[in-house]
Amino acid sequence: MTVSPLSRRDLDFLLYEWLDVAELTTRERFAEHSRETFDGILDLCADIAVKRYAPHNKKSDQNEPQIGPDGKVVIIDEVGAALDEIGKAGIIAAPFDEALGGMQLPTTISRAAGAWFQAANAATSSYTFLTMANAGLLVEYGTPEQIDTWVRPMLEGRFFGTMCLSEPQAGSSLADITTKAQPADDGSFRITGTKMWISGGDHELSENIVHLVLAKAPGGGPGVKGISLFVVPKYLADGTRNDIALVSLNHKMGNRGTTNALLNFGDGTHTPSDQSGAVGYLVGEPHRGLSYMFHMMNEARIGVGFLATALGYAGYLQSVEYAKVRTQGRPVASKDPSSSPVAIIDHADVKRMLLAQKSYVEGALALGLYCSKLVDEQHTDTDPESAARTELLLDVLTPIAKSWPSQWCLEANSLAIQVHGGYGYTKEFNVEQLYRDNRLNPIHEGAHGIHGLDLLGRKVVMGGGAGLVLLAQTITATIERAGERQAELADALKSALDRLVSVTTQVWSAGDPEVSLANATIYLEAAGHVVIAWMWLEQLLAVGDRQGDFYDGKRAAAQYFCRYELPKTGAQFDLLASLDRTTLDAEPGWF
């Protein structure tokens, strides 16, 4: 069956009825835009996603990239054709400055439009989203020459970009990377080392691939202090092949249409041994590479949250449609065994699974768009103090905006399979692939454990706890706007928020960071549920007294989250407050 990968009605509600993104057009950067231009972009992206991305989603999953006899990566033709389409349409360049050929489109609209591609075909969409993040970093920290040489072709869709952080022995522990950068006489560097898990790491889809590589340059000190960032292109500006060798492709459980590579830099494959080393160009100042890369990583983290949301949303819509047409069973109260089976959407337990999915995916989409609007507000605010507060709130929300959708929209995919029953477990239906594609998102751009440590160990305590205070103030302002109609969720949210604040203090009262952070992932989950409850209260306030199935559905999903999900935080907060040592005290020999 053909089902839209995303709900335009929900996007319109979130963008216009709740967030009022049209207000952004009063700001100088977005003054040339209007709701009409926003709608035009959304319509265009939805059309391309449905017509050019969705049709080959299964095919690319079943025919994943391979290394051909000539050593080049072979990918089905439809991937390149779809990417060419959005390059020509200017979608990649859209959020960038007009001086770079962009449209200065708000991040909020760019993310909403991009979600169509992510929902329709996660694998194909990954190439351009990495490219946009790569280009954004170089615009921020690169030289004018680097921008002209590498960014402009990326925005035109002629070059694609990657981020090369992890190594086989290091994984997420970037302090342990061993890739080296040695200065050359011409001012460039020679890069030697191996990088792993490089999405989009090699292919023939574009004229060039612009790798952003973390490497240790001389004089930087131990650990992350020695890390610098380099542009290391597959082909140099004169067309010469750089010394970057594709060693192998990783074959993944899902998201199979995106190449994922093991790359060697400077092993002599493409240059004489006396010139060993891939040519790299320093980005910004030496030994500040990790801080620069975090610019890209934070953008990518919100992007991962959007990808997880889009995949969860696509599965939800698939299961809703299936539940409406699949007949099986009879009402529990029925006493006539000869009566006709009913659509499974009439069964209470199926409604439970659909409401759970709806509460997860629509709550996650709201959070992603809210964070995107914070980006727009921060970048265009003329008041430095106000902009700093917006940046602080975004910093606190970023680990949640990445991790919560990655966990709970994956659960939505699992429930979508359950709604389909045995059919959901087969390749003839889309939901099994959506689950596999989404399973990567709790891992890449930082696993849950890393973001738990980031949230509890850094974000809520930095500045003497200013981040947590600001988050609590912002949520409290929403609670105070609630009326009698939203009282149940508002009261439950207030209790959970108060507990979050008090437990944060209790956790850090241990006087031992190892104890305080032992259950940081549980803290992340509980804080995420509080934030999503806040997103649902915000949506209820936007719904107001409006009538109709769409608004009634919003009310039902908010009620579900209030009664079924938010109470889960009580047990989590109890565990956190107890400073439980179960995980710390477990001995390796017990497993």
Number of C-alpha atoms within 10 A of each C-alpha: 8 8 14 17 26 25 14 15 10 16 20 16 18 21 21 15 15 18 20 14 20 16 13 21 16 12 15 10 18 18 12 13 18 16 15 10 12 21 14 13 21 22 15 15 22 24 14 18 26 20 13 21 26 23 14 20 23 17 14 22 19 12 13 19 21 18 16 10 8 7 12 13 18 18 21 15 11 17 23 14 14 19 22 16 14 20 18 14 17 16 24 24 28 22 22 20 14 13 8 17 15 18 20 20 24 23 20 24 23 22 21 25 23 25 29 31 28 28 28 28 31 27 25 27 24 22 22 24 23 22 24 27 21 28 28 20 20 23 20 13 16 22 14 11 9 17 19 13 13 25 28 19 19 26 27 21 26 18 20 31 28 27 24 23 24 22 22 12 13 15 16 17 13 17 16 15 24 18 22 22 28 17 16 11 7 6 9 16 22 22 30 25 19 24 26 23 21 22 21 25 26 28 22 12 22 17 15 23 25 24 23 27 29 31 27 28 23 15 11 15 12 11 13 20 18 21 30 27 28 26 25 27 26 22 17 18 12 6 10 11 16 22 27 27 20 18 14 18 21 18 16 15 14 20 27 24 30 28 28 22 21 21 23 23 27 26 20 19 17 18 17 12 11 7 13 18 27 29 28 27 22 24 22 17 12 18 24 18 24 21 15 20 23 13 17 22 21 17 22 20 22 26 25 28 28 29 31 36 36 32 33 38 30 26 31 31 21 25 28 23 14 19 22 13 12 14 15 15 14 19 16 8 6 9 9 9 9 8 11 11 13 16 17 23 23 16 16 12 12 20 16 16 21 23 23 23 29 26 27 30 29 27 27 32 29 26 28 27 25 20 22 23 24 19 19 21 19 20 13 15 15 11 9 10 10 13 18 13 15 21 18 20 21 21 18 23 25 22 25 28 29 33 31 27 34 29 21 23 36 30 20 30 31 23 25 32 26 17 26 22 11 9 15 20 16 14 12 11 16 21 30 21 26 29 26 19 26 28 21 19 27 22 15 16 21 19 17 25 19 17 22 26 20 20 26 24 17 16 23 22 18 15 11 9 15 17 24 24 15 17 20 17 12 13 22 18 11 15 22 10 12 20 12 7 12 19 13 15 24 26 14 17 26 18 13 23 22 12 19 23 17 13 20 20 15 15 25 18 14 15 9 10 12 11 18 24 22 21 24 23 21 19 25 23 21 24 26 22 26 26 26 29 27 25 22 28 28 22 23 22 18 17 18 14 11 10 9 8 9 13 18 14 14 21 19 14 24 31 21 18 23 25 14 12 18 21 17 14 21 15 11 16 21 13 16 24 21 12 19 16 15 10 10 11 8 10 9 6 5 5 5
